[in-house]
Amino acid sequence: MPLVDDATVAAEWPVWSTTARVVVTDPAALAEARSVVERELAEVDRACSRFRPSELTAVQAAGTEIEVSALLAELIGAALEAARRTQGDVDPTLGEALARLGYDRDLPALPADGPAVPVRVRPAPGWRRIRLAGRRLSVPPGVSVDLGATAKALAADRAARHVSGWLGTGVLVELGGDLATAGASPPGGWRIHVQDQPDDPACMVVLPSCAAMATSSTRSRSWSRGGQLLHHVLDPRTCLPVERTWRSVAVVADRCVDANTCTTAALVRGDDAVGWLCGLGVPARLVGRDGAVRVLGGWPE
């Protein structure tokens, strides 16, 4: 989470089974900045929620090509680009698999436990089955889309850009580990406390103006079925939660949606993530299942 210093003020509130935080360099802009972020998150939810009636659920119900809003087209486009860049490791067609595993509503609404989930190993329908041409979108019948891997990060990017552009303040927006900044940073940069769970190793990094960071985890967003602890990062090849090779992976990039694409794919790739991230040259921090930390690509001091 961001550290608030004398040059910034912050607000936070619950949203989407996590916490939203907005930090601004102009104290007078905080209330309106929060309103801007709340409006942006509400628009994204109306566009693509899997748990509530949304534009996306209407498209899926139609089962045919339909013209969608510019926002939903942007969200779908970002998900398809993430799938392309990761050779399908970040796949937006895992909605039905997540629901089958019990993740069919916001996490706070899930029961403490439930019946055991039958193990069914099968591939996801596949991102190439989704067709997007401009604002014309087609989702085949039987394909359930989940944009959780990219929509939250893109929402952080959009919210930060809107706050800075409309209010003229430096801003940091964090949505449950997805963090974007815009405008001028506070003196010395944005100080970020990086730690997924309280018992995980922690560090503090400083990000420059307009940088972004994402952290993906196999420990957060977990639930139980039949006494078995499950989590939300699925392998598209099996539609089952990925092995916990890494507790968490954090990446710094220019856009939060790009950072999140890397962190999600790294969890899916497991041991192969190190070589892949090194090939990309991105600053990354990986926490192994034993708590050992590995940093790559000039991870910021």
C-alpha distance (Angstrom), angle and dihedral (degrees) to the residues before:
residue distance angle dihedral
M1 . . .
P2 3.84 . .
L3 3.78 118.7 .
V4 3.80 113.9 -128.7
D5 3.80 114.1 -139.1
D6 3.79 133.7 179.8
A7 3.81 91.5 -78.5
T8 3.82 95.9 57.5
V9 3.80 143.3 50.0
A10 3.80 127.1 -156.6
A11 3.79 145.3 -161.2
E12 3.80 129.3 -165.5
W13 3.80 137.2 -174.5
P14 3.83 138.9 164.0
V15 3.79 119.4 -88.0
W16 3.82 136.9 154.6
S17 3.84 94.7 2.7
T18 3.81 89.9 -55.2
T19 3.81 140.9 61.9
A20 3.77 128.6 -80.6
R21 3.81 118.0 -150.6
V22 3.78 129.5 -174.1
V23 3.80 121.2 -171.9
V24 3.81 121.9 -174.0
T25 3.77 134.8 -174.5
D26 3.82 92.3 -143.2
P27 3.83 109.7 65.8
A28 3.80 91.4 -161.0
A29 3.82 90.0 61.0
L30 3.82 97.8 53.9
A31 3.82 99.4 94.9
E32 3.80 94.2 47.2
A33 3.83 91.1 42.2
R34 3.78 89.9 56.4
S35 3.81 90.0 49.2
V36 3.81 91.0 51.5
V37 3.81 91.2 50.6
E38 3.80 92.7 46.3
R39 3.81 91.1 51.3
E40 3.80 91.3 49.0
L41 3.81 92.6 50.3
A42 3.80 91.6 47.5
E43 3.81 90.4 52.3
V44 3.80 92.0 49.5
D45 3.81 90.5 48.4
R46 3.80 91.7 51.1
A47 3.80 89.3 48.8
C48 3.81 101.8 48.9
S49 3.81 115.7 2.5
R50 3.79 114.2 145.9
F51 3.81 92.5 -163.6
R52 3.81 101.1 48.2
P53 3.81 134.3 39.7
S54 3.79 105.9 -77.0
E55 3.75 141.6 158.1
L56 3.80 88.8 -95.4
T57 3.81 94.1 53.5
A58 3.81 88.2 50.9
V59 3.81 90.7 52.2
Q60 3.79 90.9 50.3
A61 3.80 91.2 48.7
A62 3.81 90.6 51.6
G63 3.80 91.6 56.8
T64 3.80 92.2 -159.5
E65 3.80 139.2 81.5
I66 3.78 112.8 -68.9
E67 3.81 137.0 170.8
V68 3.80 110.5 -110.2
S69 3.79 136.2 -168.7
A70 3.78 120.7 -79.2
L71 3.81 88.9 -112.5
L72 3.80 95.4 54.4
A73 3.79 90.3 45.0
E74 3.82 89.1 53.5
L75 3.82 91.9 48.4
I76 3.80 93.2 48.1
G77 3.80 91.0 44.2
A78 3.81 91.2 53.6
A79 3.82 90.9 50.3
L80 3.80 92.7 49.9
E81 3.81 91.3 47.1
A82 3.82 89.9 51.5
A83 3.80 89.6 51.0
R84 3.79 91.6 49.3
R85 3.80 93.9 48.0
T86 3.81 92.6 49.6
Q87 3.83 97.3 41.5
G88 3.79 89.4 -114.3
D89 3.81 99.3 -47.2
V90 3.82 88.4 120.4
D91 3.81 100.6 50.9
P92 3.83 123.7 175.8
T93 3.84 94.3 -159.5
L94 3.83 96.0 79.5
G95 3.81 97.2 96.9
E96 3.81 95.5 106.2
A97 3.82 92.1 45.6
L98 3.81 91.7 52.1
A99 3.80 91.3 49.3
R100 3.82 91.0 48.5
L101 3.80 89.0 54.3
G102 3.80 90.0 53.4
Y103 3.80 102.0 -96.4
D104 3.79 94.5 120.9
R105 3.82 101.0 127.9
D106 3.79 139.7 22.8
L107 3.81 110.1 -52.4
P108 3.83 96.5 -115.2
A109 3.81 88.2 57.6
L110 3.81 94.2 53.7
P111 3.83 117.1 104.0
A112 3.81 117.1 -108.3
D113 3.81 88.1 -110.2
G114 3.78 139.4 -13.6
P115 3.79 143.9 -179.1
A116 3.79 116.3 -40.2
V117 3.79 114.0 -91.5
P118 3.83 115.1 -120.6
V119 3.79 109.5 -122.0
R120 3.79 109.6 -115.8
V121 3.79 114.6 174.2
R122 3.78 111.4 -160.7
P123 3.80 137.1 128.5
A124 3.79 123.9 -97.2
P125 3.81 116.0 -101.8
G126 3.81 87.4 -103.4
W127 3.80 135.0 -114.1
R128 3.80 93.8 -108.7
R129 3.81 89.2 71.0
I130 3.81 89.4 69.5
R131 3.80 112.1 85.9
L132 3.80 122.1 -157.7
A133 3.80 123.3 173.2
G134 3.77 111.7 169.4
R135 3.80 101.2 -52.2
R136 3.82 95.4 -23.2
L137 3.81 107.9 108.8
S138 3.78 130.2 -175.2
V139 3.81 124.6 -174.6
P140 3.83 113.1 -179.7
P141 3.81 118.9 -125.2
G142 3.79 111.8 -88.1
V143 3.81 94.5 27.4
S144 3.80 113.6 115.8
V145 3.79 114.2 -163.1
D146 3.80 123.4 -146.5
L147 3.81 116.0 -175.4
G148 3.80 95.7 -178.1
A149 3.79 93.6 117.1
T150 3.81 94.1 60.3
A151 3.82 111.8 10.1
K152 3.80 95.7 72.5
A153 3.80 91.7 49.7
L154 3.79 92.8 46.4
A155 3.81 89.1 48.9
A156 3.81 89.3 55.6
D157 3.81 90.5 50.8
R158 3.79 92.7 48.5
A159 3.81 94.9 44.6
A160 3.82 93.7 50.0
R161 3.80 91.7 47.9
H162 3.80 92.2 49.0
V163 3.81 95.1 47.7
S164 3.79 92.9 49.7
G165 3.79 94.3 43.0
W166 3.79 96.5 46.9
L167 3.80 100.8 35.6
G168 3.81 102.2 29.4
T169 3.80 94.5 -131.3
G170 3.76 132.7 125.6
V171 3.80 107.2 -107.1
L172 3.77 143.1 -175.4
V173 3.81 120.0 -163.2
E174 3.80 120.6 -168.8
L175 3.79 125.4 -175.0
G176 3.79 110.6 -176.2
G177 3.79 97.4 -47.2
D178 3.81 97.0 -27.6
L179 3.79 107.2 108.2
A180 3.81 131.9 -177.9
T181 3.80 131.8 174.3
A182 3.79 133.6 -163.2
G183 3.78 136.7 176.8
A184 3.78 124.5 20.6
S185 3.80 116.3 -19.5
P186 3.81 122.5 -133.1
P187 3.83 115.5 -91.4
G188 3.80 108.1 -65.6
G189 3.81 94.3 15.9
W190 3.79 135.6 -87.3
R191 3.81 111.4 -41.3
I192 3.80 110.2 -144.6
H193 3.80 126.5 -168.8
V194 3.82 105.9 -148.2
Q195 3.81 114.6 -156.9
D196 3.79 128.0 124.5
Q197 3.83 101.7 -165.3
P198 3.83 129.0 13.0
D199 3.83 91.8 -108.8
D200 3.82 93.8 48.7
P201 3.81 122.6 99.7
A202 3.80 111.1 -93.1
C203 3.77 135.9 -151.8
M204 3.79 138.4 174.7
V205 3.78 121.7 -129.6
V206 3.78 133.3 -179.1
L207 3.80 118.8 -134.8
P208 3.80 124.5 -163.7
S209 3.77 124.8 -128.3
C210 3.83 115.7 -63.4
A211 3.82 94.4 13.3
A212 3.81 122.5 132.1
M213 3.78 136.1 -157.6
A214 3.79 136.0 -168.0
T215 3.79 131.2 -165.7
S216 3.80 120.9 -163.2
S217 3.78 122.0 -170.2
T218 3.79 142.8 -168.8
R219 3.82 89.1 -154.7
S220 3.79 102.1 51.9
R221 3.82 120.6 72.2
S222 3.79 93.2 30.9
W223 3.80 131.6 152.3
S224 3.82 137.3 175.3
R225 3.78 132.6 -115.3
G226 3.78 120.3 176.9
G227 3.80 88.9 -10.8
Q228 3.81 91.1 -57.3
L229 3.80 117.6 124.3
L230 3.81 111.6 -132.3
H231 3.79 130.9 -176.7
H232 3.80 137.7 -157.9
V233 3.83 102.8 -111.6
L234 3.80 105.7 93.4
D235 3.78 130.4 -172.6
P236 3.82 106.4 -123.9
R237 3.81 89.3 -146.3
T238 3.81 92.9 61.9
C239 3.84 106.0 14.3
L240 3.82 87.2 -131.4
P241 3.83 129.1 114.6
V242 3.80 111.3 -81.5
E243 3.78 120.1 -109.3
R244 3.80 112.7 -89.0
T245 3.80 94.1 -114.3
W246 3.81 86.9 139.6
R247 3.77 126.5 32.8
S248 3.77 88.7 -155.5
V249 3.79 142.8 -16.8
A250 3.81 125.0 -151.9
V251 3.81 125.4 -168.0
V252 3.82 132.9 -176.4
A253 3.81 119.1 -143.8
D254 3.79 141.6 148.8
R255 3.82 90.7 -99.1
C256 3.77 127.7 35.9
V257 3.80 92.2 -137.7
D258 3.82 89.5 58.4
A259 3.80 91.9 47.8
N260 3.81 91.1 49.1
T261 3.79 91.4 49.6
C262 3.80 88.6 57.2
T263 3.81 96.2 45.0
T264 3.80 94.8 48.1
A265 3.79 93.0 47.4
A266 3.81 90.5 47.4
L267 3.80 90.9 57.6
V268 3.80 90.0 49.4
R269 3.83 92.7 48.1
G270 3.81 93.9 50.9
D271 3.81 111.7 -177.7
D272 3.79 90.9 8.9
A273 3.80 91.0 60.9
V274 3.81 94.7 86.1
G275 3.79 95.4 59.1
W276 3.80 92.0 42.0
L277 3.81 94.1 51.0
C278 3.81 91.1 45.2
G279 3.79 88.7 53.5
L280 3.80 90.1 53.3
G281 3.81 91.0 48.5
V282 3.81 93.1 -138.2
P283 3.82 122.4 151.5
A284 3.82 104.1 -107.9
R285 3.81 140.7 170.0
L286 3.79 119.1 -159.6
V287 3.81 124.3 -169.5
G288 3.81 112.3 -158.7
R289 3.78 126.6 -144.0
D290 3.82 88.6 -97.2
G291 3.81 92.2 52.1
A292 3.80 94.8 -105.3
V293 3.81 112.7 145.7
R294 3.78 125.9 -139.0
V295 3.80 122.8 -174.4
L296 3.80 125.6 -163.2
G297 3.77 142.0 -179.5
G298 3.80 99.5 22.6
W299 3.80 96.9 -50.7
P300 3.82 103.8 -158.0
E301 3.79 118.0 -94.4
